[in-house]
């Protein structure tokens, strides 16, 4: 179990690093293009496509990391209204199953979108599927995180202080 936690932390680090790196590179490209135009140079033609590509990957990798760590917005009114114990645990299980279903559906449609894309970008002539590939990659990571949460909900003993008994914003098992 400790090895799985180490792998999970490694995935989280990689996702944060890649999303932050994409943001930094995106900002660098935009700044270079602006400074170049201010200095009287012509606009760098491929910057727009590069920014679009980096933005797509930054957003979807960042979304997968937020999903993995339970950082997305969640409404926990019903969870907090339920008494601690089995009722909360069942609700957490249902929410996690819904999250898993969403990630699988997103992955299915994202994969089909990426595989069906036959266009190329106008300047760099890269396959547009490289942009769309961010969707199924992100969905696969979200699916793994949801499966992790599902396993933890099922195998962990129902005890006081179980993640299903604490407010949602304090757990990593919400999507």
Phi and psi in degrees as a GROMACS rama.xvg file:
@    title "Ramachandran Plot"
@    xaxis  label "Phi"
@    yaxis  label "Psi"
@TYPE xy
-65.6135  -35.957  UNK-2
-64.6844  -39.3302  UNK-3
-64.9082  -38.4707  UNK-4
-64.9052  -38.6818  UNK-5
-65.1379  -42.9482  UNK-6
-63.3774  -43.1824  UNK-7
-60.5811  -44.4956  UNK-8
-63.9729  -38.0164  UNK-9
-63.9316  -41.4664  UNK-10
-62.4563  -43.4264  UNK-11
-61.0196  -43.6432  UNK-12
-62.0024  -45.5139  UNK-13
-62.0827  -42.143  UNK-14
-64.4342  -44.5275  UNK-15
-63.3686  -42.8188  UNK-16
-62.9189  -46.1718  UNK-17
-66.9887  -42.2059  UNK-18
-65.8044  -43.414  UNK-19
-67.2126  -38.6945  UNK-20
-63.7369  -41.191  UNK-21
-62.9229  -41.6099  UNK-22
-63.1747  -45.0148  UNK-23
-62.8651  -44.7787  UNK-24
-66.3704  -39.659  UNK-25
-58.3347  -48.2761  UNK-26
-64.3507  -37.9937  UNK-27
-63.9685  -43.6065  UNK-28
-63.0177  -45.5019  UNK-29
-64.1379  -44.2754  UNK-30
-62.9778  -42.5144  UNK-31
-63.1439  -40.6622  UNK-32
-65.5314  -42.2417  UNK-33
-65.9052  -46.7103  UNK-34
-63.2803  -38.6032  UNK-35
-62.8284  -43.6154  UNK-36
-67.0246  -37.283  UNK-37
-65.102  -29.2471  UNK-38
-85.8792  3.65618  UNK-39
89.7637  7.61604  UNK-40
-85.7501  161.963  UNK-41
-72.365  154.684  UNK-42
-66.1553  143.066  UNK-43
-78.3279  114.577  UNK-44
-61.9127  -37.6609  UNK-45
-85.1573  -4.17816  UNK-46
-60.6679  -41.2455  UNK-47
-58.24  -44.5183  UNK-48
-67.5334  -39.1317  UNK-49
-63.3512  -41.025  UNK-50
-65.4461  -42.632  UNK-51
-60.0676  -45.4421  UNK-52
-62.2428  -48.9907  UNK-53
-63.6465  -39.0528  UNK-54
-64.9612  -43.7196  UNK-55
-59.6544  -48.317  UNK-56
-68.6678  -37.5891  UNK-57
-61.5554  -46.3263  UNK-58
-63.425  -48.1577  UNK-59
-74.4731  -36.1618  UNK-60
-68.7743  -38.6168  UNK-61
-64.4338  -39.2083  UNK-62
-64.8212  -39.2431  UNK-63
-65.1324  -38.7961  UNK-64
-68.1369  -42.0084  UNK-65
-61.1042  -40.7837  UNK-66
-61.2018  -47.126  UNK-67
-60.2597  -39.7674  UNK-68
-95.6127  2.18544  UNK-69
74.0894  34.0591  UNK-70
-95.8923  -1.92462  UNK-71
-73.9068  159.243  UNK-72
-59.236  136.897  UNK-73
-144.661  143.721  UNK-74
-102.773  118.432  UNK-75
-114.495  26.1286  UNK-76
-60.6529  -47.0486  UNK-77
-65.9677  -42.5673  UNK-78
-59.4601  -43.7619  UNK-79
-71.8401  -23.808  UNK-80
-77.6409  -21.3644  UNK-81
-80.6355  148.218  UNK-82
-69.0331  152.104  UNK-83
-62.8038  148.047  UNK-84
119.753  -140.215  UNK-85
-60.8091  -41.624  UNK-86
-60.2751  -45.6826  UNK-87
-65.4836  -39.1369  UNK-88
-63.1377  -43.126  UNK-89
-65.2794  -42.5736  UNK-90
-62.3846  -44.6919  UNK-91
-59.9043  -38.8407  UNK-92
-64.127  -44.5672  UNK-93
-64.0947  -42.5617  UNK-94
-63.2915  -42.8579  UNK-95
-64.575  -39.4613  UNK-96
-64.4684  -38.2866  UNK-97
-65.4141  -40.7675  UNK-98
-62.602  -42.5346  UNK-99
-62.0877  -43.994  UNK-100
-61.4065  -43.2484  UNK-101
-61.445  -45.6269  UNK-102
-62.6335  -40.2791  UNK-103
-65.9067  -42.2549  UNK-104
-65.436  -44.7878  UNK-105
-58.5354  -44.0344  UNK-106
-63.4439  -42.4124  UNK-107
-61.8348  -50.9692  UNK-108
-70.5112  -35.6055  UNK-109
-65.5494  -40.396  UNK-110
-64.7376  -44.5732  UNK-111
-61.3459  -40.5837  UNK-112
-61.6833  -45.8634  UNK-113
-66.1357  -41.2949  UNK-114
-71.6496  -30.62  UNK-115
-82.8316  -14.3267  UNK-116
-71.5447  121.664  UNK-117
-117.019  -5.36449  UNK-118
-74.9529  162.843  UNK-119
-123.237  156.175  UNK-120
-69.2621  145.915  UNK-121
-66.3377  -33.3414  UNK-122
-99.8046  -53.3238  UNK-123
-80.6676  -14.3089  UNK-124
54.8045  39.9336  UNK-125
-92.3152  150.976  UNK-126
-66.4506  133.226  UNK-127
-62.9713  -21.5583  UNK-128
-57.7974  -26.1895  UNK-129
-65.0304  -32.4313  UNK-130
-71.2846  -49.5363  UNK-131
-68.4998  -22.1638  UNK-132
-61.8398  -21.3532  UNK-133
-60.7669  -30.0332  UNK-134
-69.0892  -55.9335  UNK-135
-67.92  -30.3229  UNK-136
-63.9289  -47.1681  UNK-137
-62.3787  -43.3665  UNK-138
-64.0311  -36.544  UNK-139
-64.2253  -41.0077  UNK-140
-67.3117  -37.4798  UNK-141
-65.7863  -38.5044  UNK-142
-62.8009  -45.2934  UNK-143
-59.9985  -43.1917  UNK-144
-65.2869  -38.8054  UNK-145
-67.5128  -38.9262  UNK-146
-64.3338  -39.638  UNK-147
-59.1605  -46.7762  UNK-148
-64.4263  -39.2914  UNK-149
-63.5973  -45.1311  UNK-150
-61.9594  -43.6017  UNK-151
-63.5554  -38.7705  UNK-152
-66.3338  -34.5439  UNK-153
-81.0784  -41.9813  UNK-154
-88.0812  -24.2203  UNK-155
-72.168  137.455  UNK-156
-65.9503  144.145  UNK-157
-74.2058  99.2049  UNK-158
-131.912  164.658  UNK-159
-60.2159  132.982  UNK-160
86.8095  7.85108  UNK-161
-63.0894  149.061  UNK-162
-51.9271  -28.6429  UNK-163
-72.3339  -14.1579  UNK-164
-100.502  -6.29641  UNK-165
-103.976  159.762  UNK-166
-54.9148  145.396  UNK-167
-56.8033  -40.3097  UNK-168
-65.3234  -9.87235  UNK-169
-99.6109  1.17496  UNK-170
-113.475  165.227  UNK-171
-106.913  15.2234  UNK-172
-107.091  23.5834  UNK-173
-110.96  156.253  UNK-174
